[in-house]
Amino acid sequence: MSKNIGYPLDLKMNHYADVSYDEKERLFEEVKADERYHHMLYGCYECGICVASCPSAKFYDFSPRVIAQALAREDVDLIYTLMEDSIWDCSQCFSCDRCPRGNSPGQLITIMREVAVRNGLASAKKALEGYGRIIYKIMSTGSQVSPDMLQPNAFPDWGVHVNEIAENLELWRKALPPETLHTTETGWTVSDKTIIELYLIWHMTGVMDLIEGIDEGLFMILVDVMEERLEDAGYDITFD
Amino acid sequence: MANQNILIIGGGPAGIEAAKGVAAMGFKAILVEKRDRLGGTPDEAQYAALTPDLRDAETALNEMKAPLEGNPNVEVMYNTLVTGASGSLGDFTIKAIQMGKEVEIKAGAVIISTGFTHFDPGRETQKYGYYEFDDVITLTDAEKMLKAHNFVRPSNGEKPKRVCFIQCVGSRDRRLGNEYCSKVCCGMASKQAIEIRQLLPDCKVFIFYIDMRMYGYWENEIYWPAQEKHKVNYVKGMATEIVRSGDKLLVKGEDTTLRRPMEIPMDMVILSVGMEPSEGTKQMASIFGIGQNKYGFIETTGGPLDTVSTSVPGVFAAGACTGPADLEDSVSMGGLAAMKAMIAVRQADAVPA
């Protein structure tokens, strides 16, 4: 309801498409409905301890105090603006947990981010854009960084040895004592049973729906991989 | 021998407490009250609930003054105004007018507890339009409505959807000459905000403030519950102007936390008016020749370690006639003034003139 005039925080008010007040309220209600919410937000008396302890606030136009304030005031317009922008500047270090009133702006942001992702907000898509490759790797293989991702041109700062290692990657991996690490396409050996269980978890817990909302291309690639593998294992599952 | 009467001027919480103490110790308490009933400002302004415990004000005041009734050591003189004083410690002669008749009172010591008056919002230095807009009211106006459990917009009788308080109206303002903090308005506003939220759960309540000053237990008894349980919105930043916008009021100010000017529509605005010395306080200071501070309150001379002695021996002051005071202060000072007055009378006898 409040009118914003020349908002000095660098919250680019029209950076993302504006939505109806009802939609903003719905998103806020979803944040508020999170079970953790009421343990993360009490009241705020503007002491600034959270901002003082915040590493992101030193580098970005970001204020955990504004997060707590906006939520405490239930300022639906501002909350939406923050969800489309500021919440992605938080480094989730939770230094702000030292709040004397017991608030946790960082954990409130965790909830807001989850809501942003669940609802496919533009800011969430943008923030997660750079992580598509990692999400693909984790979700399809169950391991995060794999040795074959260490291509020399991607990591020039790793020095000259990276070339030598990349050329003989399989040999280097076999030099490692645990047999489970003799892999190049995954970080370690992932058993069939594990991967099938992971796929079932992604499916049953709604993670695939999240991915679909955030990155449809990634979703389609994952579905191809997963459906085939699940079918081989005797599961008749479709992701849509 | 010194006169054993203690004259108490003003029958508010400080005066009642002083009279009770004097009587209980076997001295005679003469309690002079200009109105026809005791209770002082909390009664006159029809407080709904006391700050900070939200106890029903009428019940609490009745309970407080009950021991005075039928007490052989207490004489309450209603409808009485003190008009003159002579004498000194141990032997004061006070002239008063009771229902048009002049009366004379003898007393060994005097306690002044003539209290405060609420700041007149017509004198504020911003542009709040108290006398212009029906829906701009004061804490005292709001208190009366809350007591009647009928909190509605004066302009149209409808229940408000958005209400805000503006703090420090008439306080902490060099241009007005009232540089002091009135001490109780933060607590009162927060208490009323809670009451409004309880009465009208759909009504949003905002408090615009410079600093919230809720010392001691008022912090967790009023401030925190108002924010955390009753979802009162505290906005650090003051309003400077109220204008009409359709049938709403538009409050202009700065939201300093979010670093932006604000123009917020409201259905009602409550001005948190501060305290000024009452007419009675200024008159008593003049009649007894007691030093006043530059704001017109009676000046106590003992610093923080003696809160009730004045520049005249045998004359003590208690409660909000000495400056902004809450009920806790007033009642504590009333008890202390009673004790100091009795000690003064005793010592006047012990030391030969």
Interface residues (C-beta under 8 A of the other chain):
Chain A: M1 S2 K3 N4 I5 G6 Y7 P8 L9 Y42 G43 C44 Y45 E46 R65 V66 Q69 A70 A72 R73 E74 L78 R101
Chain B: M212 Y223 W224 Q227 E228 K231 N233 Y234 V235 K236 D255 T257 L258 R259 R260 P261 M262 E263 I264 P265
